[in-house]
Amino acid sequence: MTDDADTTDVPPSRRLAALLGLPEPKPFDEAQERAYQQWLADGDAQVEAILARRRRRAA
């Protein structure tokens, strides 16, 4: 474990990698970031659709 893992300004991904003895994760490139943001938006839309159906059933 490194000293970086003990400081609070270190990102969680870096601390986890240090704890597991893995190399530091590389940041996303632009295409990966777009895909990740789209994946998050799709998940949000699915949750919203589920909640809307539940609200309609409860009404």
N, C-alpha and C positions, 0 to 999 in steps of 0.2 A: 504494500500500500504506500502511496506517496503522500507527501505533505499537502498536495493540492486537494486530496480527498477530504481533508479536515477543515477547509475553509468554506464559508458560506457563499462566496461569490463565484464559485466554480459550478458550472452547469451540472444538473443531475446525471446527464448521460456520461459526462467525463468522470464523475465520482464513481458511478457504477462500473464503468470500464476499469478504473483503477482498482476497485475492490475485487473485481473478477480477474484481474491480471491481463486484461485485453488491451489492444491498442485503442487510442482515442478515436471515436467515430468521426468520419469525414462529414462535412456539411453537405446538404443537398445541392445539386446544381439546379439551374433554372427549370429544367423539364421535370426533375424529381419534385421540386417545390410545388410546381403547378399541379402535378398529379396528386400530391399529398393534400393540397388545399381542396382539390376537386373531390377527393375521397372524403374529407371532412364535411364538405357541403352536402354531398350525397347522404352521408349518415345523418346530418341534421335534418334534411328533408324527409328521410324515412321516419325518424323519430316524430317529427311534426305531424306526418300523415297518421301515424299510429295514435298519437294523442288526440287528433281531430276526430278519428273514428270513435275513440273511447268517449269523447265529449258528446258526440251525436247519440251514442247508445245510452248514455246516462241521462240525456235530456228527455 
